[in-house]
Amino acid sequence: MQLIHTLDPLRNTVDSLGAAGSLALVPTMGALHDGHLTLVREAKRRATHVAVSIFVNPLQFGANEDLDAYPRQLERDCALLEAEGVELVWAPGVDVMYPEGFATNISISGVSEGLCGASRPGHFDGVATVVCKLFNQVRPDMALFGEKDWQQLAVIRRMARDLDLVRPRADAILGVPTVREADGLAMSSRNAYLTEAERGRAAILPEAMHAAVSAIESGIAPGEALSQLARTLLSEGFLSVDYAELRDAENLRLLEARSNRPMRLLVAARIGKARLIDNMAVSP
């Protein structure tokens, strides 16, 4: 496995891998867990070669978010990736990604608005900018992202369509189903912020979401089902519900009633020091 920090050796390696088969990219910010490794395994299933990027992107952190506190575990992460058979780890420094004079920002309207975009202004601009750069640097045939961050996935696909990207094309930006703990809680680095008692109560989130999905699919009005979801979380120890919304799965338009298109229930709720996000499909 090659660990590369600068652009010239990256370009040489990418050229060699591309000449010897298809290349998949799994972008990450490190601090890897089984959810990330599931993406890697799916990438290995789909492509000849797998590259993983590790970069803690300052552009997607807001003023009240502690960039310095984000865990950086490169040696541990590389050991995990080497065991999975990853051939390339791209781990640039901030000075490589954003050299002096860097002045470009990618902003995507529509899908970036509302939901997490409402509470984290500028976040998805930072995501779109860094992912576009990663795509141009690694030039993968496909890229894989977890469906847990559904709005992020929608933003990246919109960017690829609007900018006519070819490596990868929009239809080669693949979502991988959310990896969950045994009790249903979505795997996330945020789960580490939970105390033992909070971790036990956190499993109420996917339970309440499943109940809301079933209610909507059975014909109950979305507003009623989502109000019950919020009441359940607050009664079980969650501090707040930032949002609980039914949206079009592709364009993320807010839905007041069931649609004949694929839908998604998206929720963000706070418990203890953690802000947990999750989403589930809702059938038309």
Disulfide bonds with the S-S distance in Angstrom:
none
